[in-house]
Amino acid sequence: MSRVIRLGLGLAILAAVAAYILSAPRPVRDDLMAGLTGDAAKGETVFWAGGCASCHTAPDAKEDDKLVLSGGYRMVSPFGTFIAPNISPGPAGIGGWSAQDLANALIAGVSPEGRHLYPSLPYTTYVRMQPQDVADLKAFLDTLPVSDVASLPHELGFPFNIRRALGLWKRINMSPDWVLTEAATPELERGRYLVEALGHCGECHTPRDATGGLDRSRWMAGAPNPSGKGKIPAIDPANLKWNATDIAFYLETGFTPDYDSAGGQMGKVVANMGKLTKEDRAAIAAYLLALP
């Protein structure tokens, strides 16, 4: 074997080892949830602000079943179809999870078994969640009905079915930094938290780059619908011509200033936002209008 070939093999082995190390799941620190007690009443606010029911309620659920988080919603994307799992507080869901397990899933995108979760769970946004909110959310989830519906596997082809590769993807696309770096008032700070940490509005309204991560340089500038049908509108100040009252009214009722109405997934978002306080909806409006 020539020296050049041996050198090439050596470099290839080193590269493989480096990729393996860099792609390892990185859970939250072990003591992140230590000493925190969850408040289910506060957790309900986190639940609606975080849009949990929008994906984890069965697609055909009727009004009385909106809090049965049996999963099944199909998220079609260029990478394959992601299917929301059962997250009800039972054996088929997350009944055996601790608050630490939930924090690992939401903030780090890591399962209790130590495997990467797919970013159909928007942990690139939830990475900014406060640990107390995770504890409160867990307390609320534990009060919901149990479902024994089995979670379905995602429908992904090669190479997107290789979970280990997500470790490298996360290093490129996960950041706890805020997009709106300055929040000069408590209202703006609350709005930023609701949008950039809980509401994951940017996951739909922001374009993605070649890796499938959010292009933060075009924050809220609109994006193609992942399903391939139409476009999700821009809601940055350059394109959204509504005032704060218009935005807050839309989030509460689903009606635009022209009395058009929200449809599709946005209808579910409005159903969630309508359960927040008027102060929270005003904070979201203030945040959107404060974007550069």
PALUMLO-765348 format. One record per residue: residue in three letters; x, y, z of N, C-alpha, C in turn. Coordinates in steps of 0.001 Angstrom, whole numbers, padded with zeros to 6 digits, always signed. Each point is the difference from the previous one (the first is absolute). Layout:
alaXYZXYZXYZ
...
// end
This chain:
met+000863-001197+000000-000863+001197+000000+000900+001248+000000
ser-000272+000881-000906+000845+001185-000107-000221+000945+001172
arg+000954+000857+000194-000101+000989+001084-001201+000922-000188
val-000297+000394-001235-001129+000897-000277-001318-000661+000379
ile-000124-001297-000339-001241-000715+000329-000145-000134+001509
arg+001096-000341+000682-000064-000118+001465-000378+001330+000641
leu+000565+001072-000523-000337+001321+000529-001468+000307-000236
gly-000491-000322-001190-001401+000254-000302-000935-000791+000900
leu+000346-001292+000241-000821-000821+000890+000031+000543+001427
gly+001183+000443+000415+000110+000557+001343-000854+001243+000178
leu+000040+000872-000993-000812+001219+000071-001489-000327-000023
ala-000372-000995-000801-001411-000396-000069-000475-000540+001336
ile+000843-000789+000654-000360-000540+001308-000129+001120+001024
leu+000937+000938-000020-000070+001133+000924-001253+000825-000233
ala-000350+000209-001267-001203+000764-000323-001243-000719+000492
ala-000038-001325-000149-001152-000779+000447-000136+000060+001516
val+001129-000115+000693-000025+000074+001465-000452+001381+000456
ala+000508+001037-000646-000385+001368+000359-001491+000216-000236
ala-000511-000493-001142-001425+000157-000298-000845-000743+001022
tyr+000472-001180+000424-000744-000781+000988-000059+000735+001329
ile+001115+000575+000384+000040+000739+001274-000863+001256-000080
leu+000139+000743-001079-000733+001265-000133-001495-000209-000159
ser-000412-001170-000491-001425-000244-000233-000697-000637+001194
ala+000709-000216+001091-000592-000633+001176-001104+000875+000589
pro-001081-000596+000502-001040+000778+000681+000584+000747+001196
arg-000460+001227+000195+000493+000812+001112-001187+000412+000870
pro-000328-000809+001010-001142+000322+000863+000264+001226+000861
val-001068+000510+000623+000154+001115+000931+000781-000487+001217
arg+000484+000924+000787+000796-000398+001167-000893-000768+000997
asp+000608-000886+000744-000736-000928+000850-000839+000678+001080
asp+000439+001176+000454-000709+000661+001099-000918+001125-000482
leu-000302+000045-001304-000778+001120-000531-001354+000136+000686
met-000665-001114+000275-001348+000053+000567-000011-000230+001505
ala+001157-000093+000607+000092-000271+001431-000674+001102+000808
gly-000849-000410+000931-000642+000947+000908-001196+000732-000569
leu-000367-000259-001253-001132+000694-000617-001290-000791+000190
thr-001038+000682+000428-001317-000610+000156-000930+000589-001040
gly-000684-000845-000736-000877+000473-001056-001334+000500+000501
asp-000519+001034-000639-001314+000580+000289-000878-000249-001226
ala-000988-000876+000127-000821-000400-001148-000770+001175-000595
ala-000439+000941+000837-000746+001157-000516+000882+000848-000899
lys+001227+000239+000426+000939+000740-000848+000407-000838-001210
gly+000078-001311+000199+000349-000888-001092-001021+000008-001122
glu-001249+000280+000330-001022+000078-001049+000294+001159-000944
thr+000457+001123+000532+000380+001129-000852+001156-000386-000912
val+000992-000702+000549+001130-000466-000810-000504-000943-001091
phe-000928-000861+000346-000564-000970-000941-000634+000689-001199
trp-000835+001000+000250-000670+000683-001121+000975+000882-000763
ala+000878+000687+000706+000979+000849-000685+000944-000837-000852
gly+000320-001213+000466+000904-000872-000728-000644-000772-001122
gly-001317+000083-000133-000685-000645-001116+000009-001518+000049
cys+000086-000579+001190+000119-001459+000118-001192-000734-000629
ala-001204+000516+000221-001192-000691-000508-000086+000054-001520
ser+000613+001001-000616-000112+000147-001453+000522-001219-000746
cys+001046-000622+000540+000582-001170-000668-000352-001314+000690
his-000127+000024+001318-000110-001267+000720-001430-000457+000263
thr-000991+000817-000341-001383-000460+000021-000273-000765-001285
ala-000771-001065+000083-000323-000779-001195-000649+000902-001047
pro+000349-000154-001280-000521+000885-001046-001523+000058-000063
asp-000678-001093+000353-001465-000038-000088-000665+000220+001355
ala+000742+000521+000971-000537+000175+001350-001126+001028+000011
lys-001047-000315+000720-001112+000924+000191+000287+000885+001205
glu-000886+000937+000265+000239+001018+001014+000362-000597+001358
asp-000717-001065+000406+000246-000578+001316+001329-000745+000081
asp+000601-000281-001150+001238-000782-000020+001235+000841-000292
lys-000111+001320+000045+001119+000854-000364+001177-000123+000959
leu-000257-000532+001189+001085-000154+000966+000445-001451+000137
val-000461-000846-000897+000501-001383-000049+001152-000008-000999
leu+001201-000036+000505+001181+000219-000842+000518-001325-000554
ser-000822-000634-000830+000316-001318-000544+000913+000050-001215
gly+000260+001194-000546+000886+000144-001149-000662-000391-001305
gly+000824-000107-001025-000499-000427-001304+000030+001058-001074
tyr+000214+001262+000372+000044+001053-001013+001223-000216-000892
arg-000213+000090-001321+001062-000260-000971+000571+001316-000515
met+001295+000187+000178+000689+001204-000454+000815-000344-001243
val-000501+000402-001146+000656-000296-001267+001094+001029-000250
ser+001182-000470-000386+001133+000892-000246+000840-000553-001139
pro+000939+000791-000518+000894-000518-001041+000883-001156+000478
phe+000091-000192+001312+000871-001036+000549-000755-001294+000299
gly-001310+000037-000139-000831-001146+000325-001198+000450+000814
thr-000747-000957+000525-001182+000317+000792+000257-000341+001461
phe-000151+001006+000849+000151-000184+001440-001390-000181+000611
ile-000136-000931+000910-001293-000302+000606+000093+000284+001493
ala-000839+000915+000481+000045+000399+001402-000335-001184+000902
pro+000775-000222+001050-000230-001147+000880-001042+000269+001079
asn-000405-001053+000653-000850+000062+001180+000816+000601+001146
ile-000489+001096+000582+000688+000577+001169-000952+000096+001184
ser-001021-000861+000007-000904-000036+001138+000713-000633+001202
pro-000510+000201+001222+000706-000482+001196-000285-001466+000311
gly+000240-000872-000970-000210-001428+000187+001144-000793-000581
pro-000060-001330+000105+001096-000843-000495+000277+000165-001492
ala-001020+000289-000796+000216+000183-001438+000532+001384-000326
gly-000041+000885+000975+000471+001365-000200+001246+000282+000817
ile-000060+001066+000807+001185+000397+000774-000272-000129+001501
gly-000871-000948+000345-000338-000171+001414+001186-000354+000872
gly+000994-000656-000575+001167-000382+000778+001110+001030+000007
trp-000220+001137-000662+001043+001018-000074+000060+000835+001272
ser+001183+000407+000345+000198+000980+001067+000034+001396-000605
ala+000018+001004+000862+000148+001372-000495+001348+000165-000705
gln+001014-000718+000467+001313+000035-000643-000078-000586-001406
asp-000749-001082-000167-000185-000588-001329-000667+000994-000944
leu-001032+000688+000508-000696+000972-000833+000928+001161-000356
ala+000810+000438+000933+000959+001074-000282+000993-000438-001070
asn+000462-001230+000075+000924-000496-001018-000642-000002-001377
ala-001270-000396-000060-000688-000031-001289-000201+001400-000554
leu-000508+000920+000824-000371+001327-000471+001199+000912-000222
ile+000965-000059+000888+001108+000948-000038+001207-000546-000769
ala+000185-001333+000031+001175-000591-000642-000344-000906-001174
gly-001288-000350-000164-000356-000909-001085+000552-001393+000193
val-000002-000481+001255+000544-001313+000341-001060-000808+000734
ser-000190-001242-000395-001012-000866+000605+000486-000549+001334
pro-000898-000571+000823+000452-000621+001255+000997-001126-000220
glu-000019-000609-001193+000950-001066-000322+001341+000544-000483
gly+000096+001334-000082+001259+000607-000418+000186+000084-001494
arg-001094-000029-000763+000084+000098-001458-000464+001382-000453
his+000502+000435-001146-000453+001261-000570-001480-000096-000380
leu-000742+001043+000305-001364+000143-000499+000044+000849-001265
tyr-000968-000204-000866-000056+000784-001231-000541+001398+000282
pro+000458+001003-000760-000431+001392+000258-001419+000306-000452
ser-000800-001026-000348-001442+000225-000123-000550+000406+001366
leu+000660-000450+001069-000174+000595+001327+000877+001241+000002
pro-000580+001189+000077+000799+001217-000252+000925+000383+001149
tyr+000923-000906+000320+000925+000292+001094+001005+001077-000357
thr+000140+000325-001287+000864+001129-000349-000597+001315+000489
thr-001294-000012+000296-000652+001137+000645-000092-000215+001505
tyr-000444-001190+000406-000167-000295+001422+001323+000045+000764
val+001138+000002-000709+001298+000077+000659+000085+001227+000910
arg-000833+001001-000238+000013+001229+000803-000982-000067+001183
met-000689-001124+000190-000973-000116+001091+000667+000071+001366
gln-000690+000604+000941+000444+000013+001379-000309-001350+000653
pro+000926-000556+000786-000256-001287+000650-001291-000019+000819
gln-000341+001121+000645-001229+000024+000791-001224-000223-000893
asp+000023+000544-001206-001110-000214-000923-000105-001468-000416
val+001137-000674-000122-000021-001431-000314-000635-000773+001155
ala+000367+000345+001221-000576-000656+001172-001506+000244+000078
asp-000413+001229-000271-001426+000326+000030-000753-000750-001100
leu+000586-000062-001187-000634-000716-001100-000157-001482+000339
lys+001022-000598+000580-000085-001415+000390-001129-000210+000995
ala-000143+000912+000955-001068-000126+000988-001367+000059-000674
phe-000150+000863-000998-001285+000090-000710-000244-001240-000859
leu+001011-000450-000725-000159-001184-000844-000437-001207+000830
asp+000470-000083+001227-000343-001129+000861-001468-000003+000406
thr-000700+001127-000191-001425+000069+000356-000911-000393-001158
leu+000549-000205-001188-000823-000219-001193-000393-001468-000148
pro-000998-000273-000850-000459-001389-000170+001085-000886-000601
val-000055-001270+000347+000940-000983-000527-000546-000584-001298
ser+000865-000186-000963-000338-000669-001256+000919-001204-000176
asp-000580-001121-000458+000816-001196-000230+000345-000196-001471
val-000212+001045-000815+000335-000081-001420+001517-000028-000168
ala+000485-000957-000770+001442-000122-000202+000511+001088-000937
ser+001159+000546+000294+000642+000978-000887+000490-000705-001262
leu-000118+000671-001121+000425-000567-001278+001395+000496-000345
pro+000793-000800-000693+001349+000441-000388-000066+001042-001099
his+001007+000870-000036+000105+000966-001086+000243-000741-001320
glu-000402+000637-001074+000174-000600-001329+001112+000759-000726
leu+001228-000434+000231+001181+000695-000505+000878-000972-000788
gly+000542+000477-001099+000934-000799-000776+001432+000340+000342
phe+000917-000737-000584+001439+000244+000184+000386+001323-000680
pro+000823+000834+000588+000736-000176+001250-000682+000607+001222
phe-001239+000485-000186-000655+000743+001085-000442-000911+001134
asn+000022-001309-000226-000357-000931+001063+001182-000347+000902
ile+001153+000613-000234+001177-000219+000845-000004+001058+001099
arg-000454-000375+001171-000156+000972+001085+001335+000596+000448
arg+001042-000789-000057+001289+000478+000508+000435+001274-000716
ala-000360+000100-001288+000400+001179-000767-000626+001274+000550
leu-001077-000131+000771-000643+001181+000575+000915+000733+000973
gly+000963-000711+000558+000933+000668+000907+000790+001083-000696
leu+000425-000257-001220+000713+001015-000779-000960+001096-000423
trp-001221-000378-000374-001016+000987-000394-000286+000963+001162
lys-000105-000546+001195-000268+000842+001165+001118+001002+000247
arg+001232-000416-000209+001128+000909+000221-000061+001202-000933
ile-000600-000199-001154-000126+001089-000972-001234+000850+000281
asn-001095-000638+000424-001306+000658-000002-000621+000260+001370
met+000634-000435+001080-000561+000248+001332+000788+001090+000699
ser-000701+001022+000446+000644+001085+000740-000985+000568+001013
pro+000432+000218+001245-000881+000615+000993-000075+001516-000124
asp+000724+000566-000959+000030+001459-000147-001335+000515-000528
trp-000355+001196+000430-001225+000639-000466+000218+000636-001366
val-001042+000022-000812+000041+000722-001270-000130+001498+000279
leu-001011+000352+000788-000138+001391+000441+000904+000169+001218
thr+001181+000519-000207+001008+000004+001055-000314+000958+001130
glu-000730+001079-000308-000335+000983+001024-001500+000024+000230
ala-000414-000230+001249-001407+000099+000378-000085+001073+001086
ala-000333+001212-000418+000162+001165+000874-001060+000106+001087
thr-001120-000693-000150-001088+000102+000973-000419-001398+000433
pro-000658-000124+001162-000511-001304+000414-000975-000600-001017
glu-000777+000840-000670-000931-000503-001010+000747-000623-001173
leu+001055+000689-000466+000793-000555-001100+000727-001272+000430
glu+000479-000031+001223+000683-001194+000491-000964-001181+000048
arg-001234+000251+000445-001009-001057+000038-000378-000430-001421
gly-000171+000960-000886-000336-000326-001384+001092-000819-000659
arg+001237+000382+000240+001132-000753-000553-000009-001429+000517
tyr-000261-000172+001274-000022-001349+000570-001137-000834-000590
leu-001168+000620-000147-001143-000721-000556+000243-000420-001448
val+000636+000863-000775+000215-000286-001421+001244-000855-000220
glu+001108+000360+000612+001275-000640-000313+000305-001219+000863
ala-000706-000167+001129+000261-001151+000862-001158-000980+000027
leu-001227+000488+000071-001150-000887+000124-000781-000148-001302
gly-000378+001110-000601-000930-000057-001126+000564-000539-001290
his+001316-000081-000118+000701-000471-001206-000622+000495-001303
cys-000393+001289-000015-000570+000613-001208+000996-000037-001162
gly+001271+000175+000318+001018+000023-001034+000139-001317-000729
glu-000413-001107+000603+000128-001306-000638-000805-000059-001304
cys-001067+000745-000077-000806+000027-001227+000227+001273-000819
his+000146+001137+000676+000020+001288-000693+001385+000450-000445
thr+001040-000793+000296+001365+000365-000387+000524-000984-001051
pro+000652+000504-001060+000562-000909-001009+001089-000885+000604
arg+000250-001111-000670+001046-000925+000440+001162+000004-000989
asp+001168-000348+000524+001182-000054-000859+000177-001404-000563
ala+001141-000257-000619+000223-001276-000677+000011-001184+000957
thr+000316+000240+001276+000035-001091+000973-001374-000299+000596
gly-000984+000842-000298-001313-000147+000616-000148+000789+001286
gly+001037+000753+000374-000081+000852+001180-000582+001362-000345
leu-000435+000720+001013-000591+001314-000223+001058+001005-000424
asp-000315+000790-001017+000884+001076-000455-000337+001235+000828
arg+000704+000173+001098-000321+001067+000948+000220+001389-000589
ser+000760+000096-001091+000186+001299-000645-001279+000459-000704
arg-000947-000909-000186-001285+000336-000625-001141-000364+000941
trp+000168+000342+001241-000933-000364+001062-001410+000520-000284
met-000955-000900-000020-001430+000287-000202-000311+000554-001389
ala+000882-000245-000974-000180+000573-001337-000841-000882-000925
gly-000683-000994+000565-000833-000878-000814+000789-001169-000539
ala-000697-001082-000323+000697-001208-000439-000931-000885-000798
pro+000567-000863-000847-000828-000978-000698-000651-000944+001005
asn-001207-000422-000290-000658-001005+000834+000758-001316-000147
pro+000430-000637+001101+000759-001257-000113-000726-001080-000793
ser-001329+000044-000004-000769-000997-000740+000056+000233-001504
gly+000536+001177-000404+000069+000338-001414-001204+000763-000515
lys-000959+000272+000881-001218+000688-000404+000013+001440+000504
gly+000258+000938-000909-000080+001410+000360+001168+000480+000826
lys-000172+001184+000601+001055+000645+000773-000550+000504+001314
ile+000818-000097+001021-000346+000537+001308+000405+001472+000009
pro-000912+000898+000381+000250+001432-000196+001100+000570+000879
ala+000568+001076-000475+000963+000771+000782-000726+000790+001070
ile+000574+000037+001208-000607+000786+001082+001047+000904+000650
asp+001027+000374-000780+000955+000991+000482-000577+001395-000259
pro+000526+001047+000648-000576+001343-000153-000030+000512-001434
ala+000914-000471-000847+000021+000474-001384-001203-000500-000793
asn-000596-001099+000455-001093-000609-000762-001335-000004+000727
leu+000038-000003+001320-001237-000038+000778-000456+001433+000266
lys-001073+000401-000619-000441+001395+000075-001050+000248+001080
trp-000213-000979+000855-000971+000168+001077+000637+000748+001177
asn-000850+000634+000800+000489+000613+001233-000117-001020+001145
ala+000430+000409+001184+000029-000926+001129-001399-000504+000350
thr-000991+000870-000093-001374-000412+000303-000488-001044-000998
asp+000319+000206-001268-000394-000963-001037+000617-001371+000264
ile+001284-000001+000340+000698-001270+000231-000598-000725+001200
ala-000191+000719+001093-000544-000626+001207-001416-000517-000240
phe-000797+000737-000750-001371-000423-000305+000021-001276-000850
tyr+000905-000044-000965+000118-001185-000853+000390-001221+000831
leu+000950+000160+000913+000435-001119+000822-001098-000483+000935
glu-000915+000890+000350-001098-000385+000887-001157-000632-000763
thr-000325+000541-001175-001224-000391-000699+000223-000727-001318
gly+001170+000196-000603+000232-000565-001323-000466+000880-001130
phe-000515+001195+000313-000486+000913-001037+001038+001072-000313
thr+000243+000211-001274+000889+001062-000452-000753+001332+000050
pro+000699+001131-000180-000699+001290-000046-001059+000061-001106
asp+000163-000815-001056-000983-000054-001080-001039-001087+000223
tyr+000004-000593+001175-000931-001061+000394+000101-001246-000869
asp+001208-000231-000522+000337-001328-000480+000309-000827+001254
ser+000094-001309-000126+000216-000816+001192+001160-000964-000187
ala+000615-000364+001108+001122-000931-000012-000483-001392-000359
gly+000823-000722-000767-000342-001362-000372+001187-000916+000140
gly-000204-001299-000225+001080-000965+000067+000635-000044+001377
gln+001308-000181+000024+000709-000070+001271-000093+001301+000784
met-000136+001138-000715-000098+001266+000712-001270+000060+000827
gly-001033-000690-000440-001218-000074+000805+000272-000646+001352
lys+000850-001011+000010+000377-000642+001261+000828+000943+000861
val+000880+000769-000650+000822+000954+000743-000889+001033+000690
val-000989+000495-000720-000911+000984+000581-000771-000608+001174
ala-000411-001259-000144-000697-000668+001101+000877-000047+001248
asn+001305-000172-000196+000932+000010+001130+000180+001410+000558
met+000268+000948-000896+000253+001374+000426-001215+000619+000688
gly-001184-000439-000404-001214+000522+000606-000142-000355+001469
lys+000762-000991+000449-000064-000427+001400+001025+000734+000863
leu+000850+000816-000624+000939+000804+000770-000684+001274+000494
thr+000682+000740+000840-000551+001260+000482+000115+001063-001094
lys-000798+001042+000128+000094+001092-000974+001365+000675+000080
glu+000600-000018+001181+001334+000590+000150+001032-000801-000790
asp-000143-001315+000005+000942-000831-000767-000166+000224-001494
arg-001237+000111-000466-000210+000248-001433+000525+001381-000385
ala-000157+000972+000884+000546+001334-000264+001520-000039-000034
ala+000603-000833+000838+001452-000121+000025+000513-000612-001310
ile-000720-000975-000527+000391-000599-001276-000078+001048-001112
ala-001069+000780+000020-000146+001064-001017+001137+001008+000109
ala+000322+000393+001215+001098+000972+000201+001319-000569-000509
tyr+000235-001273+000251+001229-000639-000477+000071+000036-001527
leu-001047-000390-000676+000031-000050-001459+000272+001378-000587
leu-000579+001023+000590+000198+001347-000515+001368+000574+000366
ala+000676-000619+000983+001319+000483+000408+001134-000646-000782
leu-000300-001003-000820+001060-000639-000781+000620+000990-000976
pro+001293-000131-000253+000634+000921-000960-000481-000257-001420
// end
